[in-house]
Amino acid sequence: MATTNGTQPEESYFEQQRALLVNDVAASLERVLQNINKLNRSLEGVIAVGNEFGQVEGLWSQFENVMAKEPEKEGAKNAKEGLAVSGGVDSMALASLCSESTKATCIGFIVDHKLRKDSTEEARDVAEELRRLQIEPRVLTLDWRPYGNPLAIDHLEHVARKLRYQAIGRACRENGIGSLLVAHHADDQAETVLMRIVGKYFGSGLGGIRSRRPIPECQGIYGVDRSGSPRSAASGEKEVTDDAHEMLIEDGGIDVVRPLLTFTKAELIDHCMAAGVRWFEDHTNADPKLALRNTIRHLQTNKLLPVALRPPRLLEVAARARKQAAEVESSAQREYDRLDISLDVKTGIATFKGAAKFRAVGRNVKTALVRKLLSLVAPVDEIKALDVYHVAEIIWPELHVGKRERGRRTPAQIANVTITQSSGAESGVWTMARQVPTRKDAASKFIVLSQLSIWQLWDGRYWIRMRERHVGDSPPETLEIVIRFLQSDDIANLMKTLTHSQRSALRKLLSLAPGNLRFTLPVLVAREVNSGAVTPNGERAVALPSLGWSADGWARRPENDSLEDPAAEWLWDIRYKKVEFANGGSHRIVARLPDVRSNRDEAEGIRADVHDTAFSHRLIS
């Protein structure tokens, strides 16, 4: 009798796992179905897996229909798409379909993880098969040197996933690719839904794997993470501005697209066999004791779970959940477009009014609407619906079932955002701003600019870069440039060196972010260092990028690369993160940086006069 570890029979192991899943999930599944039915009483339009587009000629025709329904990214007409190829039957079927498709021209990215002795040879074999399919292959080798021995790493699977996506994301950027096709299929979808039920996730997560989403694990990589195609807030056009005082809004990035979610693995195997396509299996994926997903896959494949927990029923759950979520999202988008919203990207402050007219809108739609609003200023990408419920209850108190809680006042804080309601005549106006950071939070948002001219994502809100105008590619060893949150000491130290008119001008700029909100702004700081330590009195604020302020020797680098101040040796630039915003009708973006050099008096009033001549010399020499 086979054993799992020398002591427990394999059959006993799987029987225990089956019993645990059945006992823990069966009742939950029925409750989930009931809840979804309450939200979505009609199943019209929901059809079985593998039949979403009707009984058409075959897998290839269905794939063509899927690709035709994919929205085309702007500027991507006739552009190549990326294809993530592991070598398994799923990705090789996708490669075969892409090679036959008139809708997709791909570069196949093969990742050599260097975790198995034969991984490099296998990557070469996969590349050869892609060439046979007339798909250009690119083998990407992961670099494990920063981690030492990868086999000794805790959570190796997670680290490998992160490195894999980052390598593919950068390769897509270098090849001008905006969409990465991956081969998740219907069986993966069913496994994901069951895992989420096991984990007690009964919300929108029951919709399973999304067919399109931004590439994961790549936060802060410019041109990959929701960036790379900046737009003018004034015109909405891509990278067209000669205005040195306008902050551009980022757009672009790479999306992961999953065109096989309606196809079963059996269908993909049949396709590869019929087309004579080779595939290469990683046997660790078949070990049912290695991970929960593998255990679920084994139980599903061998039909060891009740009918209610098998793929057809789970896919029905996912289809219903997605349909309901799509209706909520559509309604929330409609209300969002009607709302009066203003976003000031200089300070990261947004205001909105008119929420009272949406009282009749349902709870789920209101929650989705609040999440859209929070995303304008939040320093995080993902805002969970459960975390937003209490904010919706504050904006619309009638949502709260307890009478005692009605009329709760702001401020409220969620997703590192503070939301407040104005009083008096302006009581219908709500303000959202980045929460003032804690000391721990501030310490984690401290970036040393060791690589100049590289865009850095700071605090999840601003993309910032700097460079020397003439001197090499890096700052002197005795000088360190950092981005961090503005601090009260920075302001106090500046005020000591400024004239009366200069202090007044700086206060006027800072008033754009009143009170403690100014301490949510980015500041560029130049620090004298000696043997890695900051020297006494060796730290000075040299730019408030979002406010357009610069010290002597520093200036913004405009988008057209012209320079208003020929004496400036240090150049910086700033852009706001990608946001969903119409900037027209009832939406307004304030993206113009203060024109601090519009005349000589104002320039003298706002620019810092660095009295420490030795320090100033080091900044500009």
ABEGO torsion letter per residue (X at the ends): XBBAAGABBAAAAAAAAAAAAAAAAAAAAAAAAAAAAAABABABGBBBBGAAAEBBAEAAAAAAAAAAABBBBBGABGBBBBBBBAGBAAAAAAAAAAAABAABBBBBBBBBAGABAAAAAAAAAAAAAAAAAGBBBBBBBBBAAAAEBAAABBGAAAAAAAAAAAAAAAAAAAAGBABBBBABBAAAAAAAAAAAAAAGBABAAAAEBBABBBBBGABGBBGABGBGBBBBAAAGBBGBBABAABBBBBBEEBBBBBAAAABBAAAAAAAAAAAGBBBBBBAAAABAAABAAAAAAAAAAAGABBAAABAAAAAAAAAAAAAAAAAAAAAAAAAAAABBBBBBAAAGBBBBBGAAAAAABBAAAAAAAAAAAAAAABABABBBAAAAAAAAAAABAAABABAAABGBBOBBBBGGBBBBBBBEAAAABBBBBBBBBBAAAAAAABBBBABBGBBBBBGGABBBBBBBAABEABBBAABBBBBBBBBAAAAAAAAAABBAAAAAAAAAAAAABBEAAAAABBBBBBBBBBGGBBBBGABBBABBAAAGBBBBGBBBBBAAGBBABAABABBBBBBBBBBBBAGBEABBBBABBBBAAABAAAAAAABBBBABAAAAAAAAX
